[in-house]
């Protein structure tokens, strides 16, 4: 059986061999659904049926990301992979676009996993484990610096990261919301071409 891959919030980026989902009925869109309404309008996709997800420059546009990520978790097969591409929160790309409603940082993605909810229960029942976060930086500016120095520079300066890419895996059954299960994401520096 062929893998089922979901291009979430595809816009005009229609991918061959993927199920393309968007709020607008654009040419090539297979499923029209409003991702802001996932709390009360489930996606028309069967439970445990998707192998891979792509969310490319979508998350920063979503006001209610937890219901969306919970719904994607519902349709994900166990250990399905999700790739989320976003602008880094400390970049002009993250804050200048008037359609962006949130800034994303490396720590953002942990909140899509149950261990982060050891302090409070917000009703979120999805569980994604962050495999790694890639921070794309300009080669000309940072070649020759070690990763630790680049990460410190990212922490203290704006417009260092060109794009942030998070790779996550669906955890089923969901884990307990326990502090001891909470881990820091593996962050890698890579150079943008």
MIGUBA-93920 format. One record per residue (C-alpha): residue number from 1; residue in one letter; z, y, x; chain. Coordinates in pm, 1 decimal. Layout:
BEGIN
<markol n="NUM" res="a" w="Z" v="Y" u="X" chain="A"/>
...
***
This chain:
BEGIN
<markol n="1" res="x" w="0.0" v="0.0" u="0.0" chain="A"/>
<markol n="2" res="x" w="-96.7" v="344.0" u="133.9" chain="A"/>
<markol n="3" res="x" w="176.4" v="589.3" u="217.7" chain="A"/>
<markol n="4" res="x" w="230.0" v="862.3" u="-38.4" chain="A"/>
<markol n="5" res="x" w="264.8" v="1205.4" u="115.8" chain="A"/>
<markol n="6" res="x" w="359.6" v="1521.8" u="-73.9" chain="A"/>
<markol n="7" res="x" w="241.1" v="1865.5" u="37.0" chain="A"/>
<markol n="8" res="x" w="510.6" v="2074.8" u="-134.3" chain="A"/>
<markol n="9" res="x" w="418.5" v="2432.3" u="-224.0" chain="A"/>
<markol n="10" res="x" w="73.9" v="2383.7" u="-76.0" chain="A"/>
<markol n="11" res="x" w="-84.8" v="2708.9" u="-195.0" chain="A"/>
<markol n="12" res="x" w="-438.4" v="2715.5" u="-56.3" chain="A"/>
<markol n="13" res="x" w="-351.4" v="2468.7" u="223.3" chain="A"/>
<markol n="14" res="x" w="-493.3" v="2159.7" u="49.7" chain="A"/>
<markol n="15" res="x" w="-452.2" v="1846.6" u="263.8" chain="A"/>
<markol n="16" res="x" w="-683.7" v="1548.9" u="231.6" chain="A"/>
<markol n="17" res="x" w="-494.1" v="1225.2" u="163.0" chain="A"/>
<markol n="18" res="x" w="-185.3" v="1411.9" u="41.4" chain="A"/>
<markol n="19" res="x" w="-57.7" v="1488.7" u="-308.0" chain="A"/>
<markol n="20" res="x" w="-82.8" v="1867.0" u="-318.5" chain="A"/>
<markol n="21" res="x" w="184.0" v="2038.3" u="-532.9" chain="A"/>
<markol n="22" res="x" w="204.1" v="2407.5" u="-615.6" chain="A"/>
<markol n="23" res="x" w="317.8" v="2645.2" u="-889.3" chain="A"/>
<markol n="24" res="x" w="-37.1" v="2780.3" u="-919.5" chain="A"/>
<markol n="25" res="x" w="-326.4" v="2565.8" u="-1051.8" chain="A"/>
<markol n="26" res="x" w="-544.8" v="2640.9" u="-750.5" chain="A"/>
<markol n="27" res="x" w="-849.9" v="2431.0" u="-659.9" chain="A"/>
<markol n="28" res="x" w="-731.6" v="2103.5" u="-503.1" chain="A"/>
<markol n="29" res="x" w="-376.6" v="2117.7" u="-644.0" chain="A"/>
<markol n="30" res="x" w="-286.7" v="1774.9" u="-786.2" chain="A"/>
<markol n="31" res="x" w="49.5" v="1861.6" u="-946.4" chain="A"/>
<markol n="32" res="x" w="140.1" v="2199.6" u="-1092.4" chain="A"/>
<markol n="33" res="x" w="518.8" v="2245.0" u="-1094.8" chain="A"/>
<markol n="34" res="x" w="763.8" v="2531.3" u="-1056.5" chain="A"/>
<markol n="35" res="x" w="997.4" v="2441.6" u="-769.3" chain="A"/>
<markol n="36" res="x" w="1243.4" v="2710.3" u="-885.2" chain="A"/>
<markol n="37" res="x" w="1303.7" v="2505.0" u="-1201.5" chain="A"/>
<markol n="38" res="x" w="1390.5" v="2170.2" u="-1043.0" chain="A"/>
<markol n="39" res="x" w="1743.0" v="2184.9" u="-1188.2" chain="A"/>
<markol n="40" res="x" w="1610.8" v="2158.3" u="-1543.6" chain="A"/>
<markol n="41" res="x" w="1249.3" v="2041.5" u="-1503.7" chain="A"/>
<markol n="42" res="x" w="1215.3" v="1730.6" u="-1285.4" chain="A"/>
<markol n="43" res="x" w="894.8" v="1683.9" u="-1090.3" chain="A"/>
<markol n="44" res="x" w="648.9" v="1444.6" u="-1258.3" chain="A"/>
<markol n="45" res="x" w="690.3" v="1195.7" u="-973.1" chain="A"/>
<markol n="46" res="x" w="863.3" v="856.9" u="-984.5" chain="A"/>
<markol n="47" res="x" w="1196.5" v="794.5" u="-809.4" chain="A"/>
<markol n="48" res="x" w="1175.0" v="655.0" u="-452.7" chain="A"/>
<markol n="49" res="x" w="796.7" v="689.6" u="-435.4" chain="A"/>
<markol n="50" res="x" w="718.9" v="940.4" u="-156.7" chain="A"/>
<markol n="51" res="x" w="705.7" v="846.3" u="213.3" chain="A"/>
<markol n="52" res="x" w="654.3" v="1188.6" u="369.8" chain="A"/>
<markol n="53" res="x" w="693.4" v="1556.1" u="277.1" chain="A"/>
<markol n="54" res="x" w="551.5" v="1876.7" u="418.0" chain="A"/>
<markol n="55" res="x" w="708.5" v="2210.8" u="323.1" chain="A"/>
<markol n="56" res="x" w="511.1" v="2465.6" u="521.7" chain="A"/>
<markol n="57" res="x" w="636.8" v="2820.9" u="482.5" chain="A"/>
<markol n="58" res="x" w="783.1" v="2745.4" u="141.3" chain="A"/>
<markol n="59" res="x" w="1162.1" v="2737.4" u="181.2" chain="A"/>
<markol n="60" res="x" w="1190.2" v="3109.5" u="253.8" chain="A"/>
<markol n="61" res="x" w="1031.3" v="3176.9" u="-89.0" chain="A"/>
<markol n="62" res="x" w="1271.6" v="2957.5" u="-292.9" chain="A"/>
<markol n="63" res="x" w="1573.4" v="3121.8" u="-458.5" chain="A"/>
<markol n="64" res="x" w="1740.0" v="2790.7" u="-550.4" chain="A"/>
<markol n="65" res="x" w="1673.4" v="2550.4" u="-261.1" chain="A"/>
<markol n="66" res="x" w="1948.2" v="2297.6" u="-341.0" chain="A"/>
<markol n="67" res="x" w="1803.3" v="2180.2" u="-676.2" chain="A"/>
<markol n="68" res="x" w="1460.3" v="2157.5" u="-511.9" chain="A"/>
<markol n="69" res="x" w="1590.1" v="1956.0" u="-214.6" chain="A"/>
<markol n="70" res="x" w="1788.1" v="1730.8" u="-449.9" chain="A"/>
<markol n="71" res="x" w="1473.4" v="1668.6" u="-654.2" chain="A"/>
<markol n="72" res="x" w="1270.3" v="1593.0" u="-341.5" chain="A"/>
<markol n="73" res="x" w="1547.9" v="1353.1" u="-239.7" chain="A"/>
<markol n="74" res="x" w="1516.8" v="1178.8" u="-577.7" chain="A"/>
<markol n="75" res="x" w="1144.9" v="1110.4" u="-527.7" chain="A"/>
<markol n="76" res="x" w="1184.3" v="1021.6" u="-157.2" chain="A"/>
<markol n="77" res="x" w="1184.1" v="663.6" u="-41.1" chain="A"/>
<markol n="78" res="x" w="1484.8" v="574.9" u="176.2" chain="A"/>
<markol n="79" res="x" w="1424.2" v="721.4" u="525.3" chain="A"/>
<markol n="80" res="x" w="1125.0" v="925.1" u="406.2" chain="A"/>
<markol n="81" res="x" w="1051.6" v="1203.9" u="651.7" chain="A"/>
<markol n="82" res="x" w="1028.3" v="1573.0" u="563.4" chain="A"/>
<markol n="83" res="x" w="888.9" v="1844.5" u="787.0" chain="A"/>
<markol n="84" res="x" w="993.9" v="2198.5" u="699.5" chain="A"/>
<markol n="85" res="x" w="820.0" v="2489.8" u="871.6" chain="A"/>
<markol n="86" res="x" w="972.3" v="2837.7" u="834.5" chain="A"/>
<markol n="87" res="x" w="995.5" v="3167.1" u="1019.5" chain="A"/>
<markol n="88" res="x" w="1317.7" v="3206.3" u="1216.9" chain="A"/>
<markol n="89" res="x" w="1563.9" v="3435.8" u="1041.7" chain="A"/>
<markol n="90" res="x" w="1585.5" v="3667.7" u="1343.3" chain="A"/>
<markol n="91" res="x" w="1215.0" v="3744.8" u="1336.7" chain="A"/>
<markol n="92" res="x" w="1010.2" v="4014.1" u="1169.3" chain="A"/>
<markol n="93" res="x" w="806.9" v="3731.8" u="1008.9" chain="A"/>
<markol n="94" res="x" w="1122.0" v="3618.9" u="831.1" chain="A"/>
<markol n="95" res="x" w="1222.7" v="3955.8" u="690.6" chain="A"/>
<markol n="96" res="x" w="912.6" v="4172.2" u="645.8" chain="A"/>
<markol n="97" res="x" w="732.9" v="3969.0" u="378.3" chain="A"/>
<markol n="98" res="x" w="851.9" v="4099.8" u="38.9" chain="A"/>
<markol n="99" res="x" w="802.5" v="3753.4" u="-115.7" chain="A"/>
<markol n="100" res="x" w="1067.1" v="3602.6" u="114.8" chain="A"/>
<markol n="101" res="x" w="1402.0" v="3564.5" u="-60.4" chain="A"/>
<markol n="102" res="x" w="1601.3" v="3400.4" u="219.7" chain="A"/>
<markol n="103" res="x" w="1631.1" v="3388.6" u="595.1" chain="A"/>
<markol n="104" res="x" w="1651.7" v="3050.2" u="768.0" chain="A"/>
<markol n="105" res="x" w="1830.9" v="2961.3" u="1089.2" chain="A"/>
<markol n="106" res="x" w="1884.3" v="2625.9" u="1265.6" chain="A"/>
<markol n="107" res="x" w="2215.2" v="2580.4" u="1081.0" chain="A"/>
<markol n="108" res="x" w="2049.7" v="2619.5" u="739.8" chain="A"/>
<markol n="109" res="x" w="1910.4" v="2265.5" u="728.5" chain="A"/>
<markol n="110" res="x" w="2244.4" v="2087.3" u="759.7" chain="A"/>
<markol n="111" res="x" w="2331.5" v="2208.5" u="410.7" chain="A"/>
<markol n="112" res="x" w="2071.1" v="1969.0" u="269.3" chain="A"/>
<markol n="113" res="x" w="2297.0" v="1679.8" u="378.1" chain="A"/>
<markol n="114" res="x" w="2617.1" v="1566.2" u="208.6" chain="A"/>
<markol n="115" res="x" w="2850.0" v="1587.3" u="514.1" chain="A"/>
<markol n="116" res="x" w="2833.8" v="1969.8" u="501.5" chain="A"/>
<markol n="117" res="x" w="3005.4" v="1967.6" u="161.1" chain="A"/>
<markol n="118" res="x" w="3346.5" v="1845.1" u="280.7" chain="A"/>
<markol n="119" res="x" w="3490.2" v="2190.1" u="196.3" chain="A"/>
<markol n="120" res="x" w="3350.2" v="2242.0" u="-153.5" chain="A"/>
<markol n="121" res="x" w="3144.7" v="2062.7" u="-418.6" chain="A"/>
<markol n="122" res="x" w="2854.3" v="2269.3" u="-549.8" chain="A"/>
<markol n="123" res="x" w="2706.5" v="1979.0" u="-745.8" chain="A"/>
<markol n="124" res="x" w="2433.3" v="1908.8" u="-490.1" chain="A"/>
<markol n="125" res="x" w="2352.5" v="1536.9" u="-470.6" chain="A"/>
<markol n="126" res="x" w="2066.5" v="1517.7" u="-222.2" chain="A"/>
<markol n="127" res="x" w="2116.8" v="1392.0" u="132.1" chain="A"/>
<markol n="128" res="x" w="1883.4" v="1470.1" u="420.3" chain="A"/>
<markol n="129" res="x" w="1976.3" v="1405.9" u="783.3" chain="A"/>
<markol n="130" res="x" w="1836.0" v="1653.0" u="1036.6" chain="A"/>
<markol n="131" res="x" w="1651.0" v="1453.8" u="1302.4" chain="A"/>
<markol n="132" res="x" w="1560.5" v="1756.9" u="1513.1" chain="A"/>
<markol n="133" res="x" w="1474.2" v="2124.8" u="1499.6" chain="A"/>
<markol n="134" res="x" w="1190.0" v="2260.3" u="1709.7" chain="A"/>
<markol n="135" res="x" w="1192.9" v="2626.2" u="1805.5" chain="A"/>
<markol n="136" res="x" w="849.6" v="2751.4" u="1907.8" chain="A"/>
<markol n="137" res="x" w="858.3" v="3031.2" u="2165.4" chain="A"/>
<markol n="138" res="x" w="585.1" v="3207.3" u="2361.0" chain="A"/>
<markol n="139" res="x" w="495.6" v="3025.3" u="2684.0" chain="A"/>
<markol n="140" res="x" w="413.7" v="3347.3" u="2871.9" chain="A"/>
<markol n="141" res="x" w="758.1" v="3492.8" u="2802.0" chain="A"/>
<markol n="142" res="x" w="977.5" v="3185.3" u="2853.9" chain="A"/>
<markol n="143" res="x" w="801.5" v="2941.0" u="3088.2" chain="A"/>
<markol n="144" res="x" w="1034.3" v="2867.6" u="3377.2" chain="A"/>
<markol n="145" res="x" w="1356.5" v="2930.8" u="3179.2" chain="A"/>
<markol n="146" res="x" w="1572.0" v="2631.2" u="3096.1" chain="A"/>
<markol n="147" res="x" w="1636.6" v="2542.4" u="2731.4" chain="A"/>
<markol n="148" res="x" w="1999.2" v="2657.1" u="2738.7" chain="A"/>
<markol n="149" res="x" w="1899.7" v="3004.5" u="2859.9" chain="A"/>
<markol n="150" res="x" w="1623.4" v="3027.9" u="2597.8" chain="A"/>
<markol n="151" res="x" w="1864.5" v="2926.8" u="2320.2" chain="A"/>
<markol n="152" res="x" w="2111.1" v="3195.0" u="2434.0" chain="A"/>
<markol n="153" res="x" w="1827.4" v="3448.8" u="2433.5" chain="A"/>
<markol n="154" res="x" w="1735.2" v="3339.8" u="2078.5" chain="A"/>
<markol n="155" res="x" w="2097.7" v="3390.6" u="1971.2" chain="A"/>
<markol n="156" res="x" w="2109.7" v="3747.2" u="2099.3" chain="A"/>
<markol n="157" res="x" w="1756.0" v="3882.6" u="2050.4" chain="A"/>
<markol n="158" res="x" w="1505.0" v="3924.2" u="1768.2" chain="A"/>
<markol n="159" res="x" w="1146.7" v="3797.2" u="1755.9" chain="A"/>
<markol n="160" res="x" w="1195.0" v="3522.7" u="2015.1" chain="A"/>
<markol n="161" res="x" w="1111.7" v="3223.2" u="1793.1" chain="A"/>
<markol n="162" res="x" w="757.5" v="3221.6" u="1662.0" chain="A"/>
<markol n="163" res="x" w="820.8" v="2936.7" u="1415.8" chain="A"/>
<markol n="164" res="x" w="1098.6" v="2690.9" u="1337.6" chain="A"/>
<markol n="165" res="x" w="1017.6" v="2330.6" u="1245.1" chain="A"/>
<markol n="166" res="x" w="1282.9" v="2098.5" u="1104.7" chain="A"/>
<markol n="167" res="x" w="1229.6" v="1724.1" u="1077.1" chain="A"/>
<markol n="168" res="x" w="1461.9" v="1550.3" u="832.8" chain="A"/>
<markol n="169" res="x" w="1508.9" v="1199.4" u="697.6" chain="A"/>
<markol n="170" res="x" w="1615.4" v="1104.6" u="343.3" chain="A"/>
<markol n="171" res="x" w="1949.2" v="921.5" u="344.6" chain="A"/>
<markol n="172" res="x" w="1993.7" v="669.2" u="62.7" chain="A"/>
<markol n="173" res="x" w="2245.1" v="596.4" u="-65.9" chain="A"/>
<markol n="174" res="x" w="2392.6" v="940.7" u="-6.6" chain="A"/>
<markol n="175" res="x" w="2676.3" v="974.4" u="241.0" chain="A"/>
<markol n="176" res="x" w="3026.7" v="1088.8" u="161.5" chain="A"/>
<markol n="177" res="x" w="3097.4" v="1462.1" u="207.1" chain="A"/>
<markol n="178" res="x" w="3320.8" v="1403.7" u="507.9" chain="A"/>
<markol n="179" res="x" w="3375.6" v="1650.0" u="790.2" chain="A"/>
<markol n="180" res="x" w="3366.0" v="1371.7" u="1050.2" chain="A"/>
<markol n="181" res="x" w="3008.8" v="1287.9" u="943.0" chain="A"/>
<markol n="182" res="x" w="2891.7" v="1646.2" u="998.2" chain="A"/>
<markol n="183" res="x" w="2691.0" v="1679.2" u="1319.3" chain="A"/>
<markol n="184" res="x" w="2513.1" v="1964.1" u="1491.1" chain="A"/>
<markol n="185" res="x" w="2133.2" v="1941.1" u="1479.6" chain="A"/>
<markol n="186" res="x" w="1938.0" v="1845.6" u="1789.1" chain="A"/>
<markol n="187" res="x" w="1753.8" v="2164.9" u="1888.1" chain="A"/>
<markol n="188" res="x" w="1447.9" v="2150.0" u="2111.2" chain="A"/>
<markol n="189" res="x" w="1245.9" v="2432.3" u="2261.5" chain="A"/>
<markol n="190" res="x" w="869.8" v="2398.0" u="2259.6" chain="A"/>
<markol n="191" res="x" w="599.1" v="2643.4" u="2357.1" chain="A"/>
<markol n="192" res="x" w="354.7" v="2794.0" u="2108.9" chain="A"/>
<markol n="193" res="x" w="-3.9" v="2792.5" u="2229.5" chain="A"/>
***
